[in-house]
Amino acid sequence: MSRLHLHPENHLVSRIGWLRAAVLGANDGIVSTASLIVGVAAAAAATSEVLVAGVAGLVAGAMSMAAGEYVSVSSQSDTEQADLARERIELATQPALERAELAQIYVARGVSPELASQVADQLMAKDALGAHAHDELGISEVTAARPVQAALTSAATFAVGAAMPLAMVLLMPRAALVVGVSVASLLFLALLGAVGARVGGANVMKATLRVTFWGALAMALTAGIGAMFGTVIG
């Protein structure tokens, strides 16, 4: 049996694209909706008004996340495609220079000049554009931009994240909304940080503290602004 079969590896880098979008969407869903609910509730609004504000925040936020992710990741994809088009032209018009450039990349990584030339020759003979895309431009199947995937993932996880603090409005008495939604949302954020870190193979404690801190700060600021304006208006 091959030694490679006895040494299985489970790298998590392939999850970067959808995991980033998922964590971003869920985190924004919890933080923005909870902050909105806490701010409106702190302004002494009725439960029905808080609920309407939360639902509006969920719908608007999910659509905004989908549009924002699609536009931003599409920009990345456009840049990648432009670079690949430029690389195709260079490979067609000056293959010798491109071969030397690829070999130099391997030399800079520690490969001997002779072996680097052989590697460049063999890789370019099989897939010249793929070799340059990966080693010169840093574009690979794992890191390539996927606008639709990012948009759908972010929108869906935003809606799920926003639904959590929104559900607390239905379950808690009006007098307990500010504290109750804040505490529950911080627990949701801690869970999100732990799950995201676990799926991505990162440090669970560090990720949990990071999302919880920023969530608490956002809710504290909006609660203070809501209370201040509620007092002035009242």
N, C-alpha and C positions, 0 to 999 in steps of 0.2 A: 504493500500500500504506500502511496506517495506520502511524503512528509507533510505536504500541503494539506492533505485530508486530515492529518492528525493535529493540525494547527489552525482551527477555524477562527475567523475574525469577524466581529460584528461591528463595523464602523457606522456611526450615526450621522455622518456628514450629509448623507443622501436625504435626510429629513429637513435640512436647513430651510429650503424654500417654503414648504407648506407650514412647518412648525413656526417660523418667524411670523408668517401672516396670521396663523391661528392665535399665537400668544398676544400679538399686537391687537387683534380684533377683540379677543376676550377681555384683555386688560382695559382697553379703551371703553368697552361696553360697560364693565363694572364701574370704572372710575368716573366716566362722564355722566352716566345715568344716576349713579349714587350721589354724585356731587350736585347734580341738578335737583334731585329729589330733596336732598338735605338743605340746599339753598332755598328752595321754594317753601319747604316746610318750616324753616327757620324764620321766614318772613311772615309766619302766622297764617298761611293759606289753608283753606279747607282741604280735607282728604281728597275730595273729587278733583280739586284743582291740581293737587300734587300728582294724582294719578294721570290726569291728562298731560301734564308736563312730562312725566316719565315715559308715557307711551309715545308722545311726540319725539322725545329724545331718542328712544329706541329706533323708531322708523327712520328719522332723519340721520341718525348716527350710522345705521347699517348701510343706508344708501350712500352716505358720504364716504364710508370706509371702502365700499365696493368701487366707487368712482375714483377715489384717491389712489387706491392700490393699483387699479387698472391703468390709470394715467401714468403714475410714477414708474411702475414696472414696464409699461410699454415704452417709456423713454429709455429705460435700460436696454430693452430688446432692440429698439431702433439703433442705439449706439453700437450694440454688438453686431447687428446686421451690416451697418455701415463699415465697421472695421473688417468684417469678413469679406465684404465686397472689395474693399481696398486691397486686402491680402490676396484675393483671387487674381486681381490685375497684376500685382507685383510678382506672383508666382508664374503668371503667363508671360510677362515681359522680361523678368530678370531672375530666372530660376537659380542661377549660380550664386548670386548674391544672397538669395533667400536661404539656399542650402548652407552657405557659410554662416549666415546669421543664426540659423538653428543650431549648427555645430558649436558656435561660440557660446550659446546658452548652456549647453551641456558641459563645456569646458569650465564655465564660470561656476558650475555646480560641483566640480571636482573630477570630472571625467577627463581622461587623457585626450589630447588633440586627435590622435590616430583613431581611438575608439569613438570619440565624439563624431568624427567624420563618417565612420561606418554606420553609426546609429542614425545620423541625419539622412544618409543615403537610403537606408532601409525604410525608415519611417516615411520619407517623401515618396518613395516608390509605391508604398501601399496607400497612403492617404496624406498627401502634402498639406492640404488645407486643414485637415484635422490635427496634424502635428503642430502646425503653426498656431492654430486657434488655441490649443491646449497649452503649449509651452511658451509661446510668445505673447499671446493676448490674454491668457488666463481664463479662457472660456471652455467649459466642459459640460457634459450632460448633467452633472450634479448642480452646477452653479448657473446654468443658463436661465434667463428670465422667462417666466411663465405668467403673463398678465392675467389670463382668465382664472387660473388656479389661485393666484394671490387674491383676486377680487372676490371670488366666491367664498374662499376660506375665511377671509377677514369679515365679510358681511355676515356669514353664518355664525361665526364665533362671537362677533359683536352682539348679535341678537340674543344669543344664549347668555352671554355675560350680562347684558342689560336686563334680561328677564329676571335675574336673581334679585337685585335690589328692588325691582318693580314688584316682585311677588311679596316682598316684605311690607309694602304699603297696604296690601290687602289683608295681611295677617296680623298687623300691629295696630293698637289704638293710636289715635291722632296724637295724643300727648307724648307717646314714646317714639314717634317717627324719627326724629333727628338722631337720637342716641341709638335706637334700635337698628335703623338702616346703616348707620355708620359702622357699628360693631359687626353686623352681619356681613357687610361688604368687605370689611377688612379680613374677615375669616374666609370669604370667597377668594379674595386676592391672595391670601396665604396659600390656599389650596391650589390656586392657579399656578403660583410660583413653584410650588413643590412638584406638581404634575408636569409642568413644562420642563423643569430642570431634570426630572426623572426620565422623561421621554428623550431629552437631548443629551443625557449623560453628563449633565453639569452638576455643580455643587448645589444641593437642595437648600441648605440654610442661607447661602448667599443670595440665591434667586428669590427666596421667600421674603427675606428682609428688604430686598430692593423694591419689589412691587408693592409691598405693604407700606413702606415709608412714603413713597410717592403718592399712593392712594390716600393715605391719611392726610398728607399735606394738602392735596387737592380738595378733599372734603372739608377740612378745617377752614380753608380760605373761603370756599363758597358758603359755608355755614355762617361765617363771620360777616360776609357781604350781605347775605340774605337777612340776617338779624338786624344789621345796621339799616338797610333800606326799609325793612319792615317796620322798624321803630320810627323812622323819619316819616314814612307814608302814613303810618297809623297816627 
